Amino acid sequence: MQSDTLPFTAGTPGYRLAYHLGEDNHCPGCDRSHWLVGRMTAECAYCGTALPIGVGRTAGGGLFRSQGKPGVPLAA
Ligand SMILES: [Zn+2]
């Protein structure tokens, strides 16, 4: 018997562990809740498990690009 559903759909994120800012987060490794929070990841202070910060979007200084005014040549 053939099923019409695929076992997974490529390109969809599915379930992922993430650290959520402003919420009570428990470590999946040791279940404690003391974190060292960086810009992109949070690390458990007890066991070192690192999780990406899941805020639903990415942020950071390197992600913004300016194209300037169209048609204006660069000053040399
Ligand atoms: Zn931990």
N, CA, C, O and the ligand as a Tripos MOL2 file, in Angstrom:
@<TRIPOS>MOLECULE
protein
  305   303    77     0     0
PROTEIN
NO_CHARGES

@<TRIPOS>ATOM
      1 N           0.8360   -1.1700    0.0000 N.3       1 MET1
      2 CA          0.0000    0.0000    0.0000 C.3       1 MET1
      3 C           0.8860    1.2410    0.0000 C.2       1 MET1
      4 O           1.8420    1.3390    0.7700 O.2       1 MET1
      5 N           0.5550    2.1740   -0.8680 N.am      2 GLN2
      6 CA          1.3580    3.3860   -0.9840 C.3       2 GLN2
      7 C           0.6480    4.5480   -0.3050 C.2       2 GLN2
      8 O          -0.5520    4.7600   -0.4770 O.2       2 GLN2
      9 N           1.4110    5.2780    0.4550 N.am      3 SER3
     10 CA          0.8440    6.4400    1.1510 C.3       3 SER3
     11 C           1.0180    7.6940    0.3010 C.2       3 SER3
     12 O           2.0040    7.8270   -0.4240 O.2       3 SER3
     13 N           0.0680    8.6040    0.3900 N.am      4 ASP4
     14 CA          0.1490    9.8620   -0.3550 C.3       4 ASP4
     15 C           0.9750   10.9090    0.3620 C.2       4 ASP4
     16 O           1.3300   11.9210   -0.2420 O.2       4 ASP4
     17 N           1.2890   10.7050    1.6080 N.am      5 THR5
     18 CA          2.0540   11.7010    2.3590 C.3       5 THR5
     19 C           3.5220   11.3230    2.3790 C.2       5 THR5
     20 O           3.8860   10.1500    2.4500 O.2       5 THR5
     21 N           4.3480   12.3440    2.3150 N.am      6 LEU6
     22 CA          5.7910   12.1330    2.3890 C.3       6 LEU6
     23 C           6.2070   12.0580    3.8520 C.2       6 LEU6
     24 O           5.5330   12.6300    4.7090 O.2       6 LEU6
     25 N           7.2840   11.3770    4.1500 N.am      7 PRO7
     26 CA          7.7300   11.3090    5.5370 C.3       7 PRO7
     27 C           8.1820   12.6580    6.0790 C.2       7 PRO7
     28 O           8.1280   12.8830    7.2880 O.2       7 PRO7
     29 N           8.6190   13.5440    5.2220 N.am      8 PHE8
     30 CA          8.9710   14.8980    5.6420 C.3       8 PHE8
     31 C           8.8620   15.7910    4.4160 C.2       8 PHE8
     32 O           8.8440   15.3130    3.2820 O.2       8 PHE8
     33 N           8.7910   17.0600    4.6550 N.am      9 THR9
     34 CA          8.7440   18.0370    3.5810 C.3       9 THR9
     35 C          10.0180   18.8650    3.6290 C.2       9 THR9
     36 O          10.2710   19.5750    4.6030 O.2       9 THR9
     37 N          10.8080   18.7730    2.5880 N.am     10 ALA10
     38 CA         12.0560   19.5260    2.5490 C.3      10 ALA10
     39 C          11.7660   21.0230    2.5560 C.2      10 ALA10
     40 O          10.8420   21.4810    1.8840 O.2      10 ALA10
     41 N          12.5380   21.7710    3.2980 N.am     11 GLY11
     42 CA         12.3830   23.2220    3.3410 C.3      11 GLY11
     43 C          11.5370   23.7130    4.4900 C.2      11 GLY11
     44 O          11.5370   24.9120    4.7680 O.2      11 GLY11
     45 N          10.8270   22.8550    5.1610 N.am     12 THR12
     46 CA         10.0700   23.2870    6.3310 C.3      12 THR12
     47 C          10.8990   23.0060    7.5700 C.2      12 THR12
     48 O          11.5620   21.9730    7.6530 O.2      12 THR12
     49 N          10.8670   23.9100    8.5260 N.am     13 PRO13
     50 CA         11.7750   23.7660    9.6550 C.3      13 PRO13
     51 C          11.4070   22.6330   10.6030 C.2      13 PRO13
     52 O          12.3060   22.0350   11.1940 O.2      13 PRO13
     53 N          10.1430   22.3140   10.7730 N.am     14 GLY14
     54 CA          9.7910   21.2760   11.7180 C.3      14 GLY14
     55 C          10.0030   21.7310   13.1540 C.2      14 GLY14
     56 O           9.9480   22.9280   13.4340 O.2      14 GLY14
     57 N          10.2420   20.8110   14.0540 N.am     15 TYR15
     58 CA         10.4310   21.1230   15.4590 C.3      15 TYR15
     59 C          11.9080   21.3400   15.7310 C.2      15 TYR15
     60 O          12.7370   20.4800   15.4360 O.2      15 TYR15
     61 N          12.2250   22.4800   16.2880 N.am     16 ARG16
     62 CA         13.6080   22.7770   16.6370 C.3      16 ARG16
     63 C          13.6540   23.3630   18.0410 C.2      16 ARG16
     64 O          12.7940   24.1530   18.4310 O.2      16 ARG16
     65 N          14.6560   22.9700   18.7790 N.am     17 LEU17
     66 CA         14.8720   23.5610   20.0880 C.3      17 LEU17
     67 C          15.4260   24.9540   19.9040 C.2      17 LEU17
     68 O          16.2690   25.1820   19.0360 O.2      17 LEU17
     69 N          14.9580   25.8930   20.7180 N.am     18 ALA18
     70 CA         15.4520   27.2500   20.6440 C.3      18 ALA18
     71 C          15.2570   27.9180   21.9920 C.2      18 ALA18
     72 O          14.3660   27.5540   22.7600 O.2      18 ALA18
     73 N          16.1050   28.9010   22.2700 N.am     19 TYR19
     74 CA         15.9650   29.7310   23.4470 C.3      19 TYR19
     75 C          15.0410   30.8880   23.0880 C.2      19 TYR19
     76 O          15.2510   31.5680   22.0840 O.2      19 TYR19
     77 N          14.0160   31.1100   23.9140 N.am     20 HIS20
     78 CA         13.0530   32.1680   23.6280 C.3      20 HIS20
     79 C          13.2520   33.3090   24.6210 C.2      20 HIS20
     80 O          13.1200   33.1270   25.8310 O.2      20 HIS20
     81 N          13.5680   34.4690   24.0960 N.am     21 LEU21
     82 CA         13.8020   35.6450   24.9360 C.3      21 LEU21
     83 C          12.5290   36.0090   25.6900 C.2      21 LEU21
     84 O          11.4320   35.9640   25.1340 O.2      21 LEU21
     85 N          12.6860   36.3690   26.9640 N.am     22 GLY22
     86 CA         11.5550   36.8130   27.7680 C.3      22 GLY22
     87 C          10.7000   35.6840   28.3080 C.2      22 GLY22
     88 O           9.6580   35.9350   28.9130 O.2      22 GLY22
     89 N          11.1250   34.4310   28.0990 N.am     23 GLU23
     90 CA         10.3640   33.2910   28.6120 C.3      23 GLU23
     91 C          11.2260   32.4780   29.5610 C.2      23 GLU23
     92 O          12.4470   32.6310   29.5850 O.2      23 GLU23
     93 N          10.5930   31.6130   30.3440 N.am     24 ASP24
     94 CA         11.2970   30.7230   31.2540 C.3      24 ASP24
     95 C          11.7820   29.5260   30.4490 C.2      24 ASP24
     96 O          10.9870   28.6680   30.0660 O.2      24 ASP24
     97 N          13.0820   29.4680   30.1940 N.am     25 ASN25
     98 CA         13.6660   28.4030   29.3670 C.3      25 ASN25
     99 C          14.3880   27.3950   30.2520 C.2      25 ASN25
    100 O          15.1980   27.7730   31.0980 O.2      25 ASN25
    101 N          14.0990   26.1300   30.0590 N.am     26 HIS26
    102 CA         14.7940   25.0650   30.7670 C.3      26 HIS26
    103 C          15.7160   24.3490   29.7970 C.2      26 HIS26
    104 O          15.3560   24.1020   28.6460 O.2      26 HIS26
    105 N          16.8930   24.0240   30.2670 N.am     27 CYS27
    106 CA         17.8840   23.3690   29.4340 C.3      27 CYS27
    107 C          17.4190   21.9510   29.0760 C.2      27 CYS27
    108 O          16.9720   21.2130   29.9550 O.2      27 CYS27
    109 N          17.5200   21.5630   27.8060 N.am     28 PRO28
    110 CA         17.1450   20.1920   27.4350 C.3      28 PRO28
    111 C          18.1430   19.1550   27.9430 C.2      28 PRO28
    112 O          17.8390   17.9620   27.9650 O.2      28 PRO28
    113 N          19.3400   19.6040   28.3540 N.am     29 GLY29
    114 CA         20.3520   18.6740   28.8330 C.3      29 GLY29
    115 C          20.2920   18.4120   30.3160 C.2      29 GLY29
    116 O          20.4840   17.2770   30.7510 O.2      29 GLY29
    117 N          20.0240   19.4610   31.1200 N.am     30 CYS30
    118 CA         20.0600   19.2960   32.5760 C.3      30 CYS30
    119 C          18.8200   19.8620   33.2670 C.2      30 CYS30
    120 O          18.6870   19.7260   34.4830 O.2      30 CYS30
    121 N          17.9350   20.4760   32.5420 N.am     31 ASP31
    122 CA         16.6590   21.0040   33.0280 C.3      31 ASP31
    123 C          16.8210   22.2140   33.9560 C.2      31 ASP31
    124 O          15.8520   22.6310   34.5920 O.2      31 ASP31
    125 N          17.9980   22.7710   34.0400 N.am     32 ARG32
    126 CA         18.1740   23.9900   34.8290 C.3      32 ARG32
    127 C          17.8580   25.1910   33.9520 C.2      32 ARG32
    128 O          17.6520   25.0540   32.7470 O.2      32 ARG32
    129 N          17.8200   26.3620   34.5600 N.am     33 SER33
    130 CA         17.3390   27.5160   33.8030 C.3      33 SER33
    131 C          18.2270   28.7460   33.9680 C.2      33 SER33
    132 O          17.7280   29.8700   34.0070 O.2      33 SER33
    133 N          19.5550   28.5360   34.0660 N.am     34 HIS34
    134 CA         20.4760   29.6720   34.1100 C.3      34 HIS34
    135 C          21.2390   29.7050   32.7950 C.2      34 HIS34
    136 O          21.9420   28.7530   32.4560 O.2      34 HIS34
    137 N          21.1010   30.8030   32.0520 N.am     35 TRP35
    138 CA         21.6320   30.8780   30.6980 C.3      35 TRP35
    139 C          22.5970   32.0270   30.5370 C.2      35 TRP35
    140 O          22.4510   33.0670   31.1790 O.2      35 TRP35
    141 N          23.5720   31.8420   29.6880 N.am     36 LEU36
    142 CA         24.4570   32.9060   29.2480 C.3      36 LEU36
    143 C          24.0010   33.2680   27.8390 C.2      36 LEU36
    144 O          24.2280   32.5240   26.8850 O.2      36 LEU36
    145 N          23.3570   34.4190   27.7270 N.am     37 VAL37
    146 CA         22.6990   34.7760   26.4800 C.3      37 VAL37
    147 C          23.5960   35.6830   25.6600 C.2      37 VAL37
    148 O          24.0340   36.7350   26.1270 O.2      37 VAL37
    149 N          23.8600   35.2670   24.4410 N.am     38 GLY38
    150 CA         24.6360   36.0700   23.5100 C.3      38 GLY38
    151 C          23.7320   36.7080   22.4750 C.2      38 GLY38
    152 O          22.5280   36.8540   22.6880 O.2      38 GLY38
    153 N          24.3250   37.0880   21.3480 N.am     39 ARG39
    154 CA         23.5280   37.7220   20.2960 C.3      39 ARG39
    155 C          22.7860   36.7010   19.4510 C.2      39 ARG39
    156 O          21.6700   36.9600   19.0010 O.2      39 ARG39
    157 N          23.4000   35.5380   19.2310 N.am     40 MET40
    158 CA         22.7860   34.5460   18.3470 C.3      40 MET40
    159 C          22.4380   33.2470   19.0730 C.2      40 MET40
    160 O          21.5510   32.5140   18.6370 O.2      40 MET40
    161 N          23.1320   32.9560   20.1800 N.am     41 THR41
    162 CA         22.8890   31.7080   20.9020 C.3      41 THR41
    163 C          22.8220   31.9790   22.3950 C.2      41 THR41
    164 O          23.2770   33.0140   22.8820 O.2      41 THR41
    165 N          22.2470   31.0320   23.1000 N.am     42 ALA42
    166 CA         22.2420   31.0430   24.5610 C.3      42 ALA42
    167 C          22.8530   29.7300   25.0220 C.2      42 ALA42
    168 O          22.5530   28.6710   24.4710 O.2      42 ALA42
    169 N          23.7230   29.8010   26.0510 N.am     43 GLU43
    170 CA         24.4180   28.6170   26.5280 C.3      43 GLU43
    171 C          24.0650   28.3610   27.9790 C.2      43 GLU43
    172 O          24.0740   29.2780   28.7990 O.2      43 GLU43
    173 N          23.7540   27.1200   28.2920 N.am     44 CYS44
    174 CA         23.4330   26.7400   29.6610 C.3      44 CYS44
    175 C          24.6690   26.9600   30.5300 C.2      44 CYS44
    176 O          25.7660   26.5320   30.1710 O.2      44 CYS44
    177 N          24.4950   27.6190   31.6620 N.am     45 ALA45
    178 CA         25.6160   27.9160   32.5480 C.3      45 ALA45
    179 C          26.1060   26.6800   33.2890 C.2      45 ALA45
    180 O          27.2060   26.7040   33.8400 O.2      45 ALA45
    181 N          25.3400   25.6140   33.3230 N.am     46 TYR46
    182 CA         25.7270   24.4210   34.0670 C.3      46 TYR46
    183 C          26.3570   23.3550   33.1750 C.2      46 TYR46
    184 O          27.4200   22.8250   33.4980 O.2      46 TYR46
    185 N          25.7140   23.0420   32.0630 N.am     47 CYS47
    186 CA         26.2190   21.9250   31.2610 C.3      47 CYS47
    187 C          26.7700   22.3640   29.8990 C.2      47 CYS47
    188 O          27.3700   21.5550   29.1920 O.2      47 CYS47
    189 N          26.5760   23.6160   29.5280 N.am     48 GLY48
    190 CA         27.1550   24.1100   28.2860 C.3      48 GLY48
    191 C          26.3360   23.8540   27.0380 C.2      48 GLY48
    192 O          26.8030   24.1270   25.9320 O.2      48 GLY48
    193 N          25.1370   23.3440   27.1850 N.am     49 THR49
    194 CA         24.2870   23.1440   26.0080 C.3      49 THR49
    195 C          23.9740   24.4960   25.3820 C.2      49 THR49
    196 O          23.5260   25.4170   26.0660 O.2      49 THR49
    197 N          24.2090   24.6100   24.0940 N.am     50 ALA50
    198 CA         23.9600   25.8620   23.3890 C.3      50 ALA50
    199 C          22.7260   25.7230   22.5040 C.2      50 ALA50
    200 O          22.5490   24.7270   21.8020 O.2      50 ALA50
    201 N          21.8860   26.7410   22.5570 N.am     51 LEU51
    202 CA         20.6820   26.7570   21.7260 C.3      51 LEU51
    203 C          20.6570   28.0450   20.9230 C.2      51 LEU51
    204 O          21.1130   29.0820   21.4050 O.2      51 LEU51
    205 N          20.1350   27.9970   19.7130 N.am     52 PRO52
    206 CA         19.9500   29.2500   18.9670 C.3      52 PRO52
    207 C          18.8220   30.0450   19.5910 C.2      52 PRO52
    208 O          17.8810   29.4830   20.1510 O.2      52 PRO52
    209 N          18.9290   31.3510   19.4890 N.am     53 ILE53
    210 CA         17.8720   32.2090   20.0120 C.3      53 ILE53
    211 C          16.7720   32.2750   18.9650 C.2      53 ILE53
    212 O          16.9810   32.7500   17.8500 O.2      53 ILE53
    213 N          15.6020   31.7910   19.3420 N.am     54 GLY54
    214 CA         14.4760   31.7600   18.4150 C.3      54 GLY54
    215 C          13.5670   32.9450   18.6270 C.2      54 GLY54
    216 O          12.7080   32.9190   19.5090 O.2      54 GLY54
    217 N          13.7390   33.9660   17.8460 N.am     55 VAL55
    218 CA         12.8940   35.1510   17.9720 C.3      55 VAL55
    219 C          12.0050   35.3150   16.7470 C.2      55 VAL55
    220 O          11.2660   36.2920   16.6320 O.2      55 VAL55
    221 N          12.0810   34.3640   15.8460 N.am     56 GLY56
    222 CA         11.2290   34.4440   14.6700 C.3      56 GLY56
    223 C          11.8170   35.2560   13.5450 C.2      56 GLY56
    224 O          11.2580   35.3020   12.4500 O.2      56 GLY56
    225 N          12.9260   35.8890   13.7980 N.am     57 ARG57
    226 CA         13.5980   36.6480   12.7520 C.3      57 ARG57
    227 C          15.0770   36.7260   13.1080 C.2      57 ARG57
    228 O          15.4740   36.4170   14.2310 O.2      57 ARG57
    229 N          15.8600   37.1280   12.1680 N.am     58 THR58
    230 CA         17.2700   37.3080   12.4320 C.3      58 THR58
    231 C          17.5620   38.7880   12.5960 C.2      58 THR58
    232 O          16.8840   39.6370   12.0180 O.2      58 THR58
    233 N          18.5580   39.0780   13.3750 N.am     59 ALA59
    234 CA         18.9510   40.4590   13.5960 C.3      59 ALA59
    235 C          20.4650   40.5130   13.7060 C.2      59 ALA59
    236 O          21.1130   39.5280   14.0600 O.2      59 ALA59
    237 N          21.0030   41.6440   13.4050 N.am     60 GLY60
    238 CA         22.4360   41.8050   13.5120 C.3      60 GLY60
    239 C          22.9180   42.8990   12.5940 C.2      60 GLY60
    240 O          22.2960   43.1930   11.5730 O.2      60 GLY60
    241 N          24.0280   43.4960   12.9640 N.am     61 GLY61
    242 CA         24.5360   44.6100   12.1900 C.3      61 GLY61
    243 C          24.9600   44.2260   10.7970 C.2      61 GLY61
    244 O          24.8820   45.0560    9.8920 O.2      61 GLY61
    245 N          25.4080   42.9960   10.5830 N.am     62 GLY62
    246 CA         25.8850   42.5890    9.2810 C.3      62 GLY62
    247 C          24.7840   42.2060    8.3120 C.2      62 GLY62
    248 O          25.0660   41.9060    7.1520 O.2      62 GLY62
    249 N          23.5420   42.2080    8.7580 N.am     63 LEU63
    250 CA         22.4620   41.7700    7.8910 C.3      63 LEU63
    251 C          21.8290   42.9030    7.1100 C.2      63 LEU63
    252 O          21.0350   42.6590    6.2020 O.2      63 LEU63
    253 N          22.1670   44.1320    7.4470 N.am     64 PHE64
    254 CA         21.5710   45.2690    6.7560 C.3      64 PHE64
    255 C          22.5020   45.7180    5.6450 C.2      64 PHE64
    256 O          23.7050   45.8900    5.8430 O.2      64 PHE64
    257 N          21.9280   45.8980    4.4970 N.am     65 ARG65
    258 CA         22.7290   46.3390    3.3630 C.3      65 ARG65
    259 C          22.1040   47.5990    2.7990 C.2      65 ARG65
    260 O          20.8840   47.7050    2.6650 O.2      65 ARG65
    261 N          22.9400   48.5260    2.4820 N.am     66 SER66
    262 CA         22.4670   49.7560    1.8720 C.3      66 SER66
    263 C          22.9440   49.8120    0.4330 C.2      66 SER66
    264 O          24.1190   49.5840    0.1490 O.2      66 SER66
    265 N          22.0360   50.1120   -0.4610 N.am     67 GLN67
    266 CA         22.4170   50.1960   -1.8560 C.3      67 GLN67
    267 C          22.6090   51.6430   -2.2760 C.2      67 GLN67
    268 O          22.9800   51.9050   -3.4210 O.2      67 GLN67
    269 N          22.3700   52.5760   -1.3890 N.am     68 GLY68
    270 CA         22.5490   53.9790   -1.7200 C.3      68 GLY68
    271 C          21.4650   54.4680   -2.6600 C.2      68 GLY68
    272 O          20.4780   53.7750   -2.9070 O.2      68 GLY68
    273 N          21.6580   55.6540   -3.1750 N.am     69 LYS69
    274 CA         20.6770   56.2110   -4.1030 C.3      69 LYS69
    275 C          20.9330   55.6430   -5.4970 C.2      69 LYS69
    276 O          22.0810   55.6120   -5.9400 O.2      69 LYS69
    277 N          19.9050   55.1990   -6.1880 N.am     70 PRO70
    278 CA         20.1030   54.6390   -7.5290 C.3      70 PRO70
    279 C          20.5330   55.7290   -8.5080 C.2      70 PRO70
    280 O          20.0010   56.8390   -8.4860 O.2      70 PRO70
    281 N          21.4790   55.4110   -9.3460 N.am     71 GLY71
    282 CA         21.9220   56.3350  -10.3710 C.3      71 GLY71
    283 C          23.0070   57.2910   -9.9320 C.2      71 GLY71
    284 O          23.5260   58.0340  -10.7650 O.2      71 GLY71
    285 N          23.3750   57.3090   -8.6670 N.am     72 VAL72
    286 CA         24.4110   58.2080   -8.1810 C.3      72 VAL72
    287 C          25.7240   57.4570   -8.1730 C.2      72 VAL72
    288 O          25.8340   56.4480   -7.4770 O.2      72 VAL72
    289 N          26.7420   57.9070   -8.9260 N.am     73 PRO73
    290 CA         28.0220   57.1920   -8.9340 C.3      73 PRO73
    291 C          28.7530   57.3560   -7.6010 C.2      73 PRO73
    292 O          28.5550   58.3230   -6.8660 O.2      73 PRO73
    293 N          29.5860   56.3900   -7.3320 N.am     74 LEU74
    294 CA         30.3690   56.4460   -6.1030 C.3      74 LEU74
    295 C          31.4260   57.5420   -6.2150 C.2      74 LEU74
    296 O          32.0410   57.7170   -7.2670 O.2      74 LEU74
    297 N          31.6290   58.2670   -5.1410 N.am     75 ALA75
    298 CA         32.6730   59.2790   -5.1150 C.3      75 ALA75
    299 C          34.0240   58.5810   -4.9890 C.2      75 ALA75
    300 O          34.2040   57.7420   -4.1060 O.2      75 ALA75
    301 N          34.9600   58.9120   -5.8440 N.am     76 ALA76
    302 CA         36.2580   58.2510   -5.8050 C.3      76 ALA76
    303 C          37.3260   59.1470   -5.2400 C.2      76 ALA76
    304 O          38.4830   58.7390   -5.1380 O.2      76 ALA76
    305 ZN         22.1020   22.5000   30.9690 Zn       77 ZN77
@<TRIPOS>BOND
     1     1     2 1
     2     2     3 1
     3     3     4 2
     4     3     5 am
     5     5     6 1
     6     6     7 1
     7     7     8 2
     8     7     9 am
     9     9    10 1
    10    10    11 1
    11    11    12 2
    12    11    13 am
    13    13    14 1
    14    14    15 1
    15    15    16 2
    16    15    17 am
    17    17    18 1
    18    18    19 1
    19    19    20 2
    20    19    21 am
    21    21    22 1
    22    22    23 1
    23    23    24 2
    24    23    25 am
    25    25    26 1
    26    26    27 1
    27    27    28 2
    28    27    29 am
    29    29    30 1
    30    30    31 1
    31    31    32 2
    32    31    33 am
    33    33    34 1
    34    34    35 1
    35    35    36 2
    36    35    37 am
    37    37    38 1
    38    38    39 1
    39    39    40 2
    40    39    41 am
    41    41    42 1
    42    42    43 1
    43    43    44 2
    44    43    45 am
    45    45    46 1
    46    46    47 1
    47    47    48 2
    48    47    49 am
    49    49    50 1
    50    50    51 1
    51    51    52 2
    52    51    53 am
    53    53    54 1
    54    54    55 1
    55    55    56 2
    56    55    57 am
    57    57    58 1
    58    58    59 1
    59    59    60 2
    60    59    61 am
    61    61    62 1
    62    62    63 1
    63    63    64 2
    64    63    65 am
    65    65    66 1
    66    66    67 1
    67    67    68 2
    68    67    69 am
    69    69    70 1
    70    70    71 1
    71    71    72 2
    72    71    73 am
    73    73    74 1
    74    74    75 1
    75    75    76 2
    76    75    77 am
    77    77    78 1
    78    78    79 1
    79    79    80 2
    80    79    81 am
    81    81    82 1
    82    82    83 1
    83    83    84 2
    84    83    85 am
    85    85    86 1
    86    86    87 1
    87    87    88 2
    88    87    89 am
    89    89    90 1
    90    90    91 1
    91    91    92 2
    92    91    93 am
    93    93    94 1
    94    94    95 1
    95    95    96 2
    96    95    97 am
    97    97    98 1
    98    98    99 1
    99    99   100 2
   100    99   101 am
   101   101   102 1
   102   102   103 1
   103   103   104 2
   104   103   105 am
   105   105   106 1
   106   106   107 1
   107   107   108 2
   108   107   109 am
   109   109   110 1
   110   110   111 1
   111   111   112 2
   112   111   113 am
   113   113   114 1
   114   114   115 1
   115   115   116 2
   116   115   117 am
   117   117   118 1
   118   118   119 1
   119   119   120 2
   120   119   121 am
   121   121   122 1
   122   122   123 1
   123   123   124 2
   124   123   125 am
   125   125   126 1
   126   126   127 1
   127   127   128 2
   128   127   129 am
   129   129   130 1
   130   130   131 1
   131   131   132 2
   132   131   133 am
   133   133   134 1
   134   134   135 1
   135   135   136 2
   136   135   137 am
   137   137   138 1
   138   138   139 1
   139   139   140 2
   140   139   141 am
   141   141   142 1
   142   142   143 1
   143   143   144 2
   144   143   145 am
   145   145   146 1
   146   146   147 1
   147   147   148 2
   148   147   149 am
   149   149   150 1
   150   150   151 1
   151   151   152 2
   152   151   153 am
   153   153   154 1
   154   154   155 1
   155   155   156 2
   156   155   157 am
   157   157   158 1
   158   158   159 1
   159   159   160 2
   160   159   161 am
   161   161   162 1
   162   162   163 1
   163   163   164 2
   164   163   165 am
   165   165   166 1
   166   166   167 1
   167   167   168 2
   168   167   169 am
   169   169   170 1
   170   170   171 1
   171   171   172 2
   172   171   173 am
   173   173   174 1
   174   174   175 1
   175   175   176 2
   176   175   177 am
   177   177   178 1
   178   178   179 1
   179   179   180 2
   180   179   181 am
   181   181   182 1
   182   182   183 1
   183   183   184 2
   184   183   185 am
   185   185   186 1
   186   186   187 1
   187   187   188 2
   188   187   189 am
   189   189   190 1
   190   190   191 1
   191   191   192 2
   192   191   193 am
   193   193   194 1
   194   194   195 1
   195   195   196 2
   196   195   197 am
   197   197   198 1
   198   198   199 1
   199   199   200 2
   200   199   201 am
   201   201   202 1
   202   202   203 1
   203   203   204 2
   204   203   205 am
   205   205   206 1
   206   206   207 1
   207   207   208 2
   208   207   209 am
   209   209   210 1
   210   210   211 1
   211   211   212 2
   212   211   213 am
   213   213   214 1
   214   214   215 1
   215   215   216 2
   216   215   217 am
   217   217   218 1
   218   218   219 1
   219   219   220 2
   220   219   221 am
   221   221   222 1
   222   222   223 1
   223   223   224 2
   224   223   225 am
   225   225   226 1
   226   226   227 1
   227   227   228 2
   228   227   229 am
   229   229   230 1
   230   230   231 1
   231   231   232 2
   232   231   233 am
   233   233   234 1
   234   234   235 1
   235   235   236 2
   236   235   237 am
   237   237   238 1
   238   238   239 1
   239   239   240 2
   240   239   241 am
   241   241   242 1
   242   242   243 1
   243   243   244 2
   244   243   245 am
   245   245   246 1
   246   246   247 1
   247   247   248 2
   248   247   249 am
   249   249   250 1
   250   250   251 1
   251   251   252 2
   252   251   253 am
   253   253   254 1
   254   254   255 1
   255   255   256 2
   256   255   257 am
   257   257   258 1
   258   258   259 1
   259   259   260 2
   260   259   261 am
   261   261   262 1
   262   262   263 1
   263   263   264 2
   264   263   265 am
   265   265   266 1
   266   266   267 1
   267   267   268 2
   268   267   269 am
   269   269   270 1
   270   270   271 1
   271   271   272 2
   272   271   273 am
   273   273   274 1
   274   274   275 1
   275   275   276 2
   276   275   277 am
   277   277   278 1
   278   278   279 1
   279   279   280 2
   280   279   281 am
   281   281   282 1
   282   282   283 1
   283   283   284 2
   284   283   285 am
   285   285   286 1
   286   286   287 1
   287   287   288 2
   288   287   289 am
   289   289   290 1
   290   290   291 1
   291   291   292 2
   292   291   293 am
   293   293   294 1
   294   294   295 1
   295   295   296 2
   296   295   297 am
   297   297   298 1
   298   298   299 1
   299   299   300 2
   300   299   301 am
   301   301   302 1
   302   302   303 1
   303   303   304 2
@<TRIPOS>SUBSTRUCTURE
     1 MET1         2 RESIDUE 1 A MET
     2 GLN2         6 RESIDUE 1 A GLN
     3 SER3        10 RESIDUE 1 A SER
     4 ASP4        14 RESIDUE 1 A ASP
     5 THR5        18 RESIDUE 1 A THR
     6 LEU6        22 RESIDUE 1 A LEU
     7 PRO7        26 RESIDUE 1 A PRO
     8 PHE8        30 RESIDUE 1 A PHE
     9 THR9        34 RESIDUE 1 A THR
    10 ALA10       38 RESIDUE 1 A ALA
    11 GLY11       42 RESIDUE 1 A GLY
    12 THR12       46 RESIDUE 1 A THR
    13 PRO13       50 RESIDUE 1 A PRO
    14 GLY14       54 RESIDUE 1 A GLY
    15 TYR15       58 RESIDUE 1 A TYR
    16 ARG16       62 RESIDUE 1 A ARG
    17 LEU17       66 RESIDUE 1 A LEU
    18 ALA18       70 RESIDUE 1 A ALA
    19 TYR19       74 RESIDUE 1 A TYR
    20 HIS20       78 RESIDUE 1 A HIS
    21 LEU21       82 RESIDUE 1 A LEU
    22 GLY22       86 RESIDUE 1 A GLY
    23 GLU23       90 RESIDUE 1 A GLU
    24 ASP24       94 RESIDUE 1 A ASP
    25 ASN25       98 RESIDUE 1 A ASN
    26 HIS26      102 RESIDUE 1 A HIS
    27 CYS27      106 RESIDUE 1 A CYS
    28 PRO28      110 RESIDUE 1 A PRO
    29 GLY29      114 RESIDUE 1 A GLY
    30 CYS30      118 RESIDUE 1 A CYS
    31 ASP31      122 RESIDUE 1 A ASP
    32 ARG32      126 RESIDUE 1 A ARG
    33 SER33      130 RESIDUE 1 A SER
    34 HIS34      134 RESIDUE 1 A HIS
    35 TRP35      138 RESIDUE 1 A TRP
    36 LEU36      142 RESIDUE 1 A LEU
    37 VAL37      146 RESIDUE 1 A VAL
    38 GLY38      150 RESIDUE 1 A GLY
    39 ARG39      154 RESIDUE 1 A ARG
    40 MET40      158 RESIDUE 1 A MET
    41 THR41      162 RESIDUE 1 A THR
    42 ALA42      166 RESIDUE 1 A ALA
    43 GLU43      170 RESIDUE 1 A GLU
    44 CYS44      174 RESIDUE 1 A CYS
    45 ALA45      178 RESIDUE 1 A ALA
    46 TYR46      182 RESIDUE 1 A TYR
    47 CYS47      186 RESIDUE 1 A CYS
    48 GLY48      190 RESIDUE 1 A GLY
    49 THR49      194 RESIDUE 1 A THR
    50 ALA50      198 RESIDUE 1 A ALA
    51 LEU51      202 RESIDUE 1 A LEU
    52 PRO52      206 RESIDUE 1 A PRO
    53 ILE53      210 RESIDUE 1 A ILE
    54 GLY54      214 RESIDUE 1 A GLY
    55 VAL55      218 RESIDUE 1 A VAL
    56 GLY56      222 RESIDUE 1 A GLY
    57 ARG57      226 RESIDUE 1 A ARG
    58 THR58      230 RESIDUE 1 A THR
    59 ALA59      234 RESIDUE 1 A ALA
    60 GLY60      238 RESIDUE 1 A GLY
    61 GLY61      242 RESIDUE 1 A GLY
    62 GLY62      246 RESIDUE 1 A GLY
    63 LEU63      250 RESIDUE 1 A LEU
    64 PHE64      254 RESIDUE 1 A PHE
    65 ARG65      258 RESIDUE 1 A ARG
    66 SER66      262 RESIDUE 1 A SER
    67 GLN67      266 RESIDUE 1 A GLN
    68 GLY68      270 RESIDUE 1 A GLY
    69 LYS69      274 RESIDUE 1 A LYS
    70 PRO70      278 RESIDUE 1 A PRO
    71 GLY71      282 RESIDUE 1 A GLY
    72 VAL72      286 RESIDUE 1 A VAL
    73 PRO73      290 RESIDUE 1 A PRO
    74 LEU74      294 RESIDUE 1 A LEU
    75 ALA75      298 RESIDUE 1 A ALA
    76 ALA76      302 RESIDUE 1 A ALA
    77 ZN77       305 GROUP 0 **** ****
